[in-house]
Amino acid sequence: MHKFIEQLPIVDVHEHHLPEVILQREVNLLQLFQQSYAGWAQARPYCLPSESRDSDPMLAGAGPTTWESLAPFLDHSGSNFFVRNLVRAVVELHGDGSAEITRDNWPALDAAVRAAHRRPDWQREVLHRARVTTVITDAYNDPLLDPRPALGANYRSVMRINSLALGWHPVSRDHNGNSAHELLQRAGLKADSFDEYLVALDQLVAGLAARGQVALKNALAYDRDIHFDEPDEGLARAAWGRAAPPPAERKAFGDFIVDHLCRIAATRDVPVQMHLGTGIIRSSHPLGVAGLVERHPRTRFLLMHLAYPWSRDLLGMAFVYRNIWLDLTWSFLLSPSHFKLALHEAIEVLPNESRMMLGGDNWHVEETYGAMQTARQLIAEVLEEKLAAGYFSRATAERLARRILHDNARDFFRLD
C-alpha cells in the first residue's frame, strides 16, 4: 500500500497559500518555522475573547536565522509533531541526508532554503514532487482572491464568510481584519439596508466561479461560538447599522446570515467548508453545528480537521446527517496517533467511500510537502492494518486510497 499510495495524485482541498507569503523571494529557515504550525508551538496566533494582538504573526517578517532563534522550535518544542513534520520536510527538500536540523548543519540548510525560494519555479517544483495536482487555498486575509493569476491555473480558492456574519456595521471586522462592507464595495455591490445586504450576499456568492472560487468557508470558530441557533430575523435586524450591538443581537445577526448563506449555497450547489475543533475551544464542539446541518439538508457541508479532539462525535454526526463530508486536513499534523485511530473508525462508520478528502493547511510549500508525505504514510499504515486484519480486499483498499487523495475532492468541488 505504501508504494501504491506514493504514486497517487492529490487534490489538496485546504491550504493558506497567500501570494504575499508563498511567492516571497527572500525566505530563510527561521521564516519557515515562524510561518508554519511549528510557530504555533511557540505562540497561538489567534486570540481568545480575553486576548488581543496588534498584527498577524503569520504575516510578519522574520529576522536573520541563528541557532538561538531556531532553538525554541528544535530544542524546546522538538517533540511536537508540527515541528517534527516541518523538520522532516526541510531536511528532505534542502538537506544532504541528515535526519535533523543541528548546530552544525543549520547554516547550510538556511542557505539552501534562501537559494531555493529565489527560484521562480520553486513553488511548482515542490508541489509537483508532492504529486499535488490541484490546490484549494483559503486566503483568509483576502476573501475575494482569485488565486489563478498569481499562483497558477491549478489553484482555486474559497470565500471566507466570517466578515459577512459580522457585517452589521461598516466598522465591524472579523479576527483577520476583514470588513463585509469593504468586500461588497470591491465586488461592485452595496448594502444600505438589511434587505439590500441579503441581496448583495446572494450576488457575492453568484460571482464565485468567475473568481476561481469553489466553496464558502466558515471559520467562525475563531470569532465566536459555533452554535448557530434557529434564525431570529427580528433580533438580527436590530443589530443592523449599530457599531456596537449587544451580544444577543450580534449572535442573532451571525446566526441569521450563516443560515442565509447556507440556503444560497444549496440553491447554487456550492459546498460549505466549516472549521471545527480548537479555535475558541470552549465553544467549538462539532455538535454545535448540528442544528445548522439539520436545517439545510440540501447543503453540502465539508466539516474540517476531524473536529479534533472530538473526532468520534463528528463521525457520529456524519453517520446520521448524510449531507456531511469530512476534511481530514490538520488532524494528522496535530496527532498522527489520534488520526490513525480516527481513520480506522471513519472507514468503518461512514456511509460510503465518497466522504473523506485531505489538504495541507499550510503557508509555505515545504510544510505542504511534509503534510502530504505524512498523510500518505499514515493512510498507508491504516490500510495495511485493515488488510492484515482481513477487513477488506486490496482492490477495495486501493480504491479507497484513490478516493481520499484525489477522486472525492474532484467530485465534491466539481473540478474539471
N, C-alpha and C positions, 0 to 999 in steps of 0.2 A: 504493500500500500504506500510506503514512503516513496518509492521510485515512481509509482503511478501519479501520486499527488504532486510530486515535484514538478512534473511537466505540464500540469493543468494551467490554463489561463485563469486570471482573476478579474472579475468586475468588482472594483473596490467601491463600496457604497457610502463610505464616510471618511473624508479627510478634512483637514483645515489647511489646505494648500492655498495660502493667501499670496497673491502676486508679489506684494511688497516684502514677503519673507522668503518664499521659495525661489524667487528669481534674483535674490541678492547675489552680488558677485564677490563681496567681502564677508566671508563667513569663516569663523575659526572653530576650533574644537570646543572651546568654552561655550560658544553660542549654541552649538548643537545640544549641549546639556541644558543650558538655560531655557532654550525654546523647545522643550520637549517635556514629556511626562516625568523624566528624571528630575526636571526642575520642580515638579510638584512635590517630590520627596523633601525638598528644602522649604518650600512655602506654597501653600494652596493659593492659586492666583485669583480665585473668585471670592467674593465677600459673603459672609453670613449677615443676617439682618442687623446684628450688633456691630458690624465692622464697616470700614470704608477704606478706599485707596485712591490715590491720585491718578494712576495710569495702569495700563495693562502690562504686566511684566513679560508676557509672551511677545509683545511688540517692541520691547525695549532693546536697545543695543547692548552689546557685551564689550567689556574691556579686553585687553590682551590676555591670551591664555598663559597661565602659570601653573605650576604644580599646586601652589597654595590655593588657587581658585578652583582647581579640579578636586582637591582632596575632600571637600564636603560631600561631593557626589560619590567618589570612588572609595573613600575610607569610611566615612560616617554613615552613608546610605548604600554601601556596596552590596548588601544582600537583598535590597528592594528590587522587585522584578522590573519596574520601569527602568532602573539603572542597568540591570543585567541585560535586558533586551537591547538597549542602545549601545552598550559596550560591545556586545557580540556583533552588532551591525557595523560599528565603526571599525573594529579590527578586521572584519571580513572584507569590507569595501576599501579600506585605506591602509591596512597593515601589511606586515611581512610574515605572517604566520603565528604571531603571538596571540594567546587567548585572552590577554588582559591589557589594560592601559596602566603603565607603570611609570615610576620616576625616570626610568631610563628611556622608554620609547615614546613618551608623550610629545617631545618636540618634533620627532619625525611624523607622527600622526597628525599633529597640528599643521605642519607644513603641507602634508598630503591633502588634508581637508581644504585648506585655503586654495591650493592649486586646482583641485577638482571643481570647486564652486566658481572659479573664474572661467571655466569652460561653459559656453552657452548650451551645450548638449548634455550637461551632467544630469539634469532632472530626467530627461527622456531615457538616458542610458541606464540609470538605476531602475526606473520603472520597467524598462524592457528586461533587465536582468531579473527583476522580481516577477516577471511574466504578468504584469498588470496591464490589461488592455484598455480599460475604461476607468476613469476616476470621477466620483461624485463628491464635490467639495462643498463644505459649509463655510462660506466666507462671512463669519459672524459680524465682522466689522463693516461689511457692505452687503446687506441682504439682497440687493438687486444685481449683484455681479453676474455678468455674462463671462464665464471663465475662458471661453474659446479663443478670443483674440490674444490674450496674454499667455495662457497656459497650453493651448493646443486643442485640436479638433477632438481629441479623445477625452476631453473634460466636459462635465456637466456640473450644475450646482443646484442647491436647494435654497429656498427663500425662508429665512428665519421670520417667524411671526411674533416674536417677543414684544417688539416695539408696538406692533399693531394691537396687541392685547393690553397695552399700557397707554394707548393713544387718546386718552380723554382730554388732553390739552397739548398744545404745541411744545410746552416746556418739559413734558414728561418724556423720560428716556428709559430704555432698558439697561441692564447691567453692563452692556457693551457700549453704551453711549448713543444708541440709535434712536431717532425720533420718527414716529409714524408719519407725522405731517411733512417732514423733510423728504421721506421716501416717496410719499404721494406727489409732492412737488416735482421731484426728479422724474417721476413717471408721467408727468403732464396731467396729473389729477388734482382735484381739490376737494375739501370737505369742510364746508362752513356750517354744517349741521350734522346731527347724529344720523339722520336718514341719508344724507349725502355721503357720509363716511361708510355706511354699509354698502352703498352702490360702488363707491371707489374701491373697496376691498375686492368686490367681485371683478372689477376691471383689472385690478392688480394681478389677481390670480389668472385671469384670461391671458395676460401677457407673459406667462411663464415660458412657454415654448419658444417665443421669439427671443427671449434672453438666454436660451440654453439651459433653462431650469426645469427640473423633473419632479419636484416634490415641495411640499411645505415642511418646515422644520419647527417643531415646538420644543424649545429648550427652556421653558418657563420654570423648570425645577431650580434654576439658578436665580430667579427673580421673585418667586412666590411659591405658595403651596400648590400642589397639582391636583387638589380635589376640585374638579370642575363641576360645580353643582348645577342642578336644573336651572336654565336661564330665567332670570328675573329682569324683564325688559324695563320695567319702571325704575328699578333701582339702578340699572345700567345707564339709562338715560339721565338720571340725576347727576351722574359723575361728569357728563359731557360739559366741556368748557370751563371746568374748575381746575385751577392749578394744583390744588391740594384737597381732593375729595376725601371724605372719611374712609377708613379701611373697608367698611361694608360695601360702599359704593365702588371703590376700586376693585374689589374682588368680583362684585356683580358685573362690572364692565368687562373685566377679563374673561369671566365665565361666558358671558353672552357672546363676545367676539370670537372666542375659540370655538364655541358651538356653531356660530355663523360660518366660520371658515371651514369647519368640518363638513357642513352641509354643502357649501360651494365645492369642496374637494370631491364629494361624492358625485355631484352633478357633472363635474368636468373630468371625472376619472383621474384625479390627481391623488397620489398617496400622501400620507401624513407621517413623517418621522417624529418620534417623541422620545426625549431623553428621560430615562428612569434611573432610580438609584442615585446614591451620593447626592451631589448638589446640596441644597438646603435639606440635609438628610432627615431631619425630624418630620418633614412633610413631603417626601418624595417616594413613598412606598407605592408600588405599582397598582395596588387595589384602589388608590386614589383616583385613577383614570377609568375605573370600571364603568361608572355611570356614563361617562362620555362615550366610551366604546359601545356601550349598550344602546345609547340613544341614536347612534349613527351606524346601523348595521351595513349600510352600503358604502361606507368609507373604509378604505384600506389603510390600516394603521401598521406602521413598522416600529415596533417598540424596541428600544435600544439597550445595549450593554448587559443583556440578561438581567437587568434591574438589580445588579449586584448591590447589596448582598442578599437580595430577596428573590433569587432565581427560581426557586421551587414555586413560590406564589405566582410568578409570571407564567411559568409553564402551566399551572392550573388554569389561569385566565385564558391562555392560548388554546387550551383544550375546549373550554366552554364557549369562548367567543371566536367564531370562525372568520372574523374579519381582522384577525391579528396575525402578523408575521413578526419574526424575531431577527434583529440585527445583533450578531454576536460580537460586534466591534467593542474593543476596550476591555471586555470581560477577561480575555485571555492575557492581557497585559497587567491587569490588576492581580490576578492569581491564576497561574496555569493549573494548579491542582484543583481549585474550585471549578474552573472551566471544564476540565475533563469530566468531573462528576456530573456537572450540569448538562454537558453534551450527551453523555450516556443516557441521562434521563430524558432529554429532549428527543432523542432518536426514538425512544420507547413511547413517549406521551403524545407528541404532536400528531395531528390527524392525517397529515400527508407530507410528502417529501419536498413540497414547494416552500416550506415555511421558514427556512434559515438562509442567511447570507452574511457577509462579513466585510469589514473595512479596516483601515489602519488607524484613523483618528489622530493624525499627526501633522506637524508643521513642516518638517524637513524630510526629504526623501530617504535619508539614512534611517530614520526611525520607521518610516513606512516600510522600507525593505526589511528591517528587523521584525516588524509586526507580522508581515506576510510569511517570513520564514518560521516564526513561532507558530502561527496559525496552521501552516501546513504540517509542521511536526506534531502538534497536539491532535489535530484531526486524524492524522495517520495513526497515531498511537491508539486513539479511541476505536477507530475502525478495525485495527489489528486485534484489539482486545475483544471486540464483538465477534470477529471471525474466529478467534481462538475458542470462544465460548460456544460456537455453533449457532449464534443468534440469527445470522443470515448468510447468504452466499456471497462470494467475491463479486459477482456481477452486480448484486444489489449494493454492496459497499462502494464500488466504483461509480455507479450511477448516482448515489447519494453525494459522494465527494464532488462530482462534476456539478451537481445542482447547488451545493453550498458555495462553492468557489466561483461559479460563473452563471449557470443557466437560470437559477432562481432570480437573481438580480436583473438579468437581461429581460426576463419576462415581467417581473414586478414593475420595473420602471419603464416598460415599453421602449427599450433601447433598440436601435437599428442593429 
